[in-house]
Amino acid sequence: MHHIRLQKLLDFLNNEPDDPFLKYALATEYLSQNDLNKALFYFEDLLNKHPDYVGTYYHAGKLFERLDRKSEAIFVYQRGMEIARKAGDNHAYSELQTVFNSASGLDYEDD
């Protein structure tokens, strides 16, 4: 099933190579298959070529954390918060702020 979905996404991307949604779908599909290098390829492409695609930042940051690239994850979360605020996407902003705080060690609770 994953192979069929992946092939369809690749075919769609071949027809529309600049579609950020298709790139995002491919990144998350590769992530679900635990193919971190290919997921990273598409997330980095989105960050560089489609910086206003808000959905990228949470999952890209999480992948950077998973790859022990914490400083890059923190930067991605920060940038994502800026983009989400600019887009008026308060839900994405809140999610990004939560993971930013966690990655930055700011998610402590008062005793």
N, C-alpha and C positions, 0 to 999 in steps of 0.2 A: 504494500500500500504506500509506504513512504517513497519507494522508488518511482511509482507512477506519479505521485504528487510532485516530487522533485523534478521529474522529466517535464511535466506540464509547465511548471514554473520556469524552467530553463527555456522551453519553447516560447513561452510568452515573452520572456526577457529578450530573446533573440529578435522578436518582432518589435519590441519597444525597449531598446537598451538603456534609455534614460529614465525609466519609470521607477521612482523611489519606492513605491509600494511593493513592486515585484522584487526589488533588491532586498527590502526588509523581510518579505516573505521567505526569500531564499536564505537569508541570514538566520532567521529563526528555525527554518526547516533543518538546515545544517546543524544548528545548535541542538535541536531535538535528537538528531542522529549522532551527537557527540563528535561531530567533525569540526573541531574548534578552529582549525586553520582556515577552512572555507568560510565558516561563519564570520571569523575575524576579517577576512578579505572583503566581504559584503558590508559589514558594519563600518570598516574604515572607508570604503568607497562612499557610503552614505554620509559619513561625517565630513568627508572632504568635498564631495560634489553636490550634496543635498543637505546643507547644514540646517535648514529650516524644518526638516522632517523630524518633528518632536519625538515621535515614537522610538527613534533610534537610540536616544541617549541612555535610557534606563538599562536596556539589554546590553548595549555596547559596554557601558560601565561595569555591569555585572560580569561580563566576559573578561574584561581587563582584570577585575579582582580575581576571578577564577584562575587567570594566567599569572597571578602574583605580580601584576603591574598596577599596584595600588595608586601610585601618584598619577598615572594616566587615567585611572578610573575616577579619581577625585576631580581631575580637570574636566573630564567628560560630564560628570554630574553637574559641576559648576556651569559649564557652558550650556548644558541642557536646561538648567534652571533659567538662565538668561533667555534662551530661545522660547521656553514655555511661557515665561512672563510676557515676552514681546507678543506672543501669539494669543495671550489671554487664556491659556490653558491651565487653569488653577489646579485641576486634578493631577496633571502631569507634573506641575511644579511641586506640589505637595509630596508626590511619590519620590521625585528626584531629591528633594530636600531631606527626606527620611534616609535614603541610601547615602547621600552625601554626608549627613551627620554621623551615620554609622561608620562609614569608611574613614572619616576624619577623627573618630574617637569622641564624638560629641553627643553620643546617644546615652549618656549616663543618666541615672535617675537619682533624685535627691533622697537622702536617707532620712 
